[in-house]
Amino acid sequence: MTAPSAEESVSEQIEALDREIAAFDQMISEHRTSIATLMEREDPQQGIVFPGEIFSLRQDVLRIRTEIQFRRNRINRLRLGYDS
């Protein structure tokens, strides 16, 4: 059995990063759905509000976007040959 070439290794890394990005995109979609649901359920006159939960979900969306950007940057470095 031979060792994989550097090019195969890079392509495998890029595929793994793409899968992670897809999973993060799914998480963002789920968070947005949760935010919308919480906002629909709110009724300030009756004291039903979810500011902490909504804020936390929005912060997590921002964190996930940052994670996605890190992975896109890594993919770009791999494609350019800077990060192997």
HELIX and SHEET records of a PDB file:
HELIX    1   1 ALA A    6  ARG A   41  1                                  36    
HELIX    2   2 PRO A   44  GLN A   46  5                                   3    
HELIX    3   3 PRO A   51  LEU A   80  1                                  30    
END                                                                             
